[in-house]
Amino acid sequence: MNGNPSKTRVKRTSRREFLSGSTAAVLGASVAGNLGIARTAHAAGSDLIKIALIGCGGRGTGAAIQALGNKATPNVKLVAMADAFRDRMEKCLKAVQSRCKDKNKIDVPPERMFADLLGFQKAIDCGVDVVLICTPPGFRPMQFEAAVKAGKHIFMEKPLAVDAPGTRRIMAANEEAKKKDLAVAVGHHLRHETKHCEVIKRLQDGAIGDIKYMRAYFNSSGVWTRPRQPDQTEMQYQVRNWYYFNWVCGDHIVEQHVHDLDVMNWIKGETHPVEANGMGGRQVRISKDHGEIFDHHAVEFTYADGTKMFSFCRHIPGCWNSFSEHAHGTKGHASIQGHGRSEIVVDGQEPMRWKRGPDGHQVEHDDLFAAMLAGKPYNEVDYSVNATMTAILGRMATYSGKVVSWDEAIKSTLDLSPKSYAWDAEAPVKPGPDGIYPCAMPGVTKAW
Ligand SMILES: NC(=O)c1ccc[n+]([C@@H]2O[C@H](COP(=O)([O-])OP(=O)(O)OC[C@H]3O[C@@H](n4cnc5c(N)ncnc54)[C@H](O)[C@@H]3O)[C@@H](O)[C@H]2O)c1
């Protein structure tokens, strides 16, 4: 089940061609290598799909287990891993080994474990068919580009980037992915949840009349910190404690609230807002280990038809929490809970309710592998680009305190990435003498 799989590619390829990454007509040298792997597998009488995991943290561990447990085929094997830090990768491998029911699906010897900032390329080059990209979003554009260039099928986590230049890189690489018939899934698991699919289909069929406004929440107590260690370079510290640095994370409005903003755009028919204004700041999370991100944002987004969408995200303990999306129309309203049940209430009628079905995190892998095996086009990037850029637009509004248009945002040349990727390279942001990092100041900060 998929909320809206791309119909961009209509050309059918055979299952074997598809697993090989592309048809010969569009192959580059690296993809030709991939075809060889497919032939080898075929000659051996197997249809084994080899997987590399890049980014071996919490989500990477989950994604690997879900890919190995996909319902479409048992012929999968995790063969390579890459992470910035060796201890994270070793912990992840142990977790996958203990949680994956079929131990034969894991074959990752030390020579196929790559610990470095740029080790991902070596994992991609291990003769794999599928790459799982589960790193922080600041690395997504370069890692997606590398996987596409190598002709691999891809599952990658959301969000797709942390700034407009990164988003444009994703869009360009995705055009290549489509030309190569690569299957690309993105970790918007809500797109694969029954309650979301059922409710949004009815909203689009007019169940609550014309939608006048929408609300989205990702209010929680926040996430971990990974305090500075004495032997770390500044880059090592920032990549380890990545959540709090915009060049790696994008702020929690981008990293987490992107889920709800994607649902808002989905309800509106796969579009995006044209304008945003908002406010935010940091009130509670202000220590040395909290880097530069805000702990709350409130944004008023406007769509082209004038519909308003109110978005709230907060990382402060002890407050009202909600992970949910809501739409209000001329005939009623709908509420969709991230992890709970959902309902549509048409005025004067009994509510229609849906319980949570199978976990979308698993279903998204079932759907990806099923599409790959069937040789069906599969690409979830376009709507994810809209969602990522909507969230970045929201951050631009809260950081600047100004009204920001979509056109200004998407054309922004503000590039948050470092000049080079090495542990001794200069980090894009630096702490002051007191160890505190500067953060955005509405009214002053140039946010795009
Ligand atoms: N879809 C969902 O429900 C969901 C849930 C959680 C996280 N996520 C997403 O998954 C991604 C990872 O989040 P997480 O919670 O697993 O974080 P995490 O910190 O647990 O894991 C990230 C891992 O990536 C590694 N890493 C950092 N830079 C790297 C690089 N250049 N190359 C290779 N590895 C690198 C880190 O060392 C770490 O082990 C984020 O984009 C996040 O938004 C999605």
The ligand as an SDF file (V2000), in Angstrom:
LIG
                    3D

 44 48  0  0  0  0  0  0  0  0999 V2000
   11.0500    7.4460    9.4030 N   0  0  0  0  0  0  0  0  0  0  0  0
   11.1600    7.4620   10.7040 C   0  0  0  0  0  0  0  0  0  0  0  0
   10.2130    7.1730   11.4280 O   0  0  0  0  0  0  0  0  0  0  0  0
   12.4720    7.8370   11.3250 C   0  0  0  0  0  0  0  0  0  0  0  0
   12.7020    7.5850   12.6810 C   0  0  0  0  0  0  0  0  0  0  0  0
   13.9440    7.9090   13.2080 C   0  0  0  0  0  0  0  0  0  0  0  0
   14.9030    8.4850   12.4140 C   0  0  0  0  0  0  0  0  0  0  0  0
   14.6310    8.7350   11.1010 N   0  0  0  0  0  0  0  0  0  0  0  0
   15.6380    9.3560   10.2360 C   0  0  0  0  0  0  0  0  0  0  0  0
   16.7330    8.4680   10.0840 O   0  0  0  0  0  0  0  0  0  0  0  0
   17.9510    9.2050    9.9950 C   0  0  0  0  0  0  0  0  0  0  0  0
   18.9000    8.7100   11.0710 C   0  0  0  0  0  0  0  0  0  0  0  0
   18.3120    8.9200   12.3300 O   0  0  0  0  0  0  0  0  0  0  0  0
   18.6450    7.9710   13.5840 P   0  0  0  0  0  0  0  0  0  0  0  0
   17.5770    8.2080   14.5750 O   0  0  0  0  0  0  0  0  0  0  0  0
   18.9230    6.5920   13.1390 O   0  0  0  0  0  0  0  0  0  0  0  0
   19.9870    8.6520   14.1140 O   0  0  0  0  0  0  0  0  0  0  0  0
   21.2270    7.9020   14.7900 P   0  0  0  0  0  0  0  0  0  0  0  0
   22.1100    8.9530   15.3230 O   0  0  0  0  0  0  0  0  0  0  0  0
   20.7460    6.8410   15.7050 O   0  0  0  0  0  0  0  0  0  0  0  0
   21.9270    7.1890   13.5490 O   0  0  0  0  0  0  0  0  0  0  0  0
   22.5670    7.8940   12.5210 C   0  0  0  0  0  0  0  0  0  0  0  0
   23.8590    7.1450   12.2120 C   0  0  0  0  0  0  0  0  0  0  0  0
   24.4660    7.7090   11.0630 O   0  0  0  0  0  0  0  0  0  0  0  0
   25.8620    7.7440   11.3190 C   0  0  0  0  0  0  0  0  0  0  0  0
   26.5060    8.7090   10.4420 N   0  0  0  0  0  0  0  0  0  0  0  0
   26.6580   10.0440   10.5930 C   0  0  0  0  0  0  0  0  0  0  0  0
   27.3080   10.5640    9.5260 N   0  0  0  0  0  0  0  0  0  0  0  0
   27.5920    9.5370    8.6960 C   0  0  0  0  0  0  0  0  0  0  0  0
   28.2510    9.4420    7.4530 C   0  0  0  0  0  0  0  0  0  0  0  0
   28.7530   10.5080    6.8210 N   0  0  0  0  0  0  0  0  0  0  0  0
   28.3580    8.2190    6.8780 N   0  0  0  0  0  0  0  0  0  0  0  0
   27.8620    7.1180    7.5020 C   0  0  0  0  0  0  0  0  0  0  0  0
   27.2430    7.1670    8.6940 N   0  0  0  0  0  0  0  0  0  0  0  0
   27.0940    8.3600    9.2730 C   0  0  0  0  0  0  0  0  0  0  0  0
   25.9620    8.0780   12.7850 C   0  0  0  0  0  0  0  0  0  0  0  0
   27.2260    7.7810   13.3190 O   0  0  0  0  0  0  0  0  0  0  0  0
   24.8560    7.2260   13.3600 C   0  0  0  0  0  0  0  0  0  0  0  0
   25.2950    5.9270   13.7110 O   0  0  0  0  0  0  0  0  0  0  0  0
   17.5550   10.6750   10.1170 C   0  0  0  0  0  0  0  0  0  0  0  0
   17.4030   11.2470    8.8630 O   0  0  0  0  0  0  0  0  0  0  0  0
   16.2090   10.6320   10.7990 C   0  0  0  0  0  0  0  0  0  0  0  0
   15.3920   11.7320   10.4560 O   0  0  0  0  0  0  0  0  0  0  0  0
   13.4440    8.4060   10.5470 C   0  0  0  0  0  0  0  0  0  0  0  0
  1  2  1  0
  2  3  2  0
  2  4  1  0
  4  5  1  0
  4 44  2  0
  5  6  2  0
  6  7  1  0
  7  8  2  0
  8  9  1  0
  8 44  1  0
  9 10  1  0
  9 42  1  0
 10 11  1  0
 11 12  1  0
 11 40  1  0
 12 13  1  0
 13 14  1  0
 14 15  2  0
 14 16  1  0
 14 17  1  0
 17 18  1  0
 18 19  2  0
 18 20  1  0
 18 21  1  0
 21 22  1  0
 22 23  1  0
 23 24  1  0
 23 38  1  0
 24 25  1  0
 25 26  1  0
 25 36  1  0
 26 27  1  0
 26 35  1  0
 27 28  2  0
 28 29  1  0
 29 30  1  0
 29 35  2  0
 30 31  1  0
 30 32  2  0
 32 33  1  0
 33 34  2  0
 34 35  1  0
 36 37  1  0
 36 38  1  0
 38 39  1  0
 40 41  1  0
 40 42  1  0
 42 43  1  0
M  CHG  2   8   1  16  -1
M  END
$$$$
